[in-house]
Amino acid sequence: MPGGVVTGLYTAKSVVTQFVSSMSASADVLALAKIEVKLDDIPEGKSVTFKWRGKPLFVKHRTDAEIDIENNVDVSSLRDPETDNARCENPKWLVVVGVCTHLGCVPIADAGDYGGYYCPCHGSHYDGSGRIRKGPAPLNLEVPTYSFPEDKVLLVG
C-alpha cells in the first residue's frame, strides 16, 4: 500500500505542475513582448511589417513630403481627431499596430485613398499617419508604446 500512495502523490504532483505551467506565458509570447527594430534596414518611403505580440506591427520610414501632407490635415475633419505629432515621437517614423479598428482585419500598407493603409475586409481607409479617414472603422490605428534607445534603433513594447 505505501508504494501505491507514493505513486499516487507523484502522479498528482505531475498533474498540478503541468496545469500550473500551462497557465504561464509561452516562450514565444514572452520573446515578443518587446521588439527591437534596426531602422537602417528600412529605406525612406517604405513600410515594413513585423510580428509583435501576435499582431502585425507597421513601421514606416516617412519622406519629408509625407510628413508635410500629414501635418497639413485639418484635424477637426477627422473622425478620431489626433495630430500627426501626437502619433509620431519622431516624424520620420510611423509605428502602428496593423489591426483595423473595425473588425480586426489586417490593412494593406501604402494603399487606399489617402496613401496610408487600406483594409480590404470592409473598405476602411487610413492616412499616412494611421488615422481613419473613410469607411466603417471607428478609431485610428493603435500606436503602441515605443522609444528610440539608440540612434537607428526602435524599441517597441
Protein Blocks (a to p, Z undefined) as FASTA:
>chain_A
ZZmmmmmmmmmmmmmmmmmmmmpccfklmmmmpccddfklpcghiacdddeehiacdddd
ddfklmmmmmmpcfklpmbgcdfklmpmblkbccddfbdfklopacdehiajkopaccfk
nopacdfkopafbdjbfbdcdddddddfbghiaceZZ
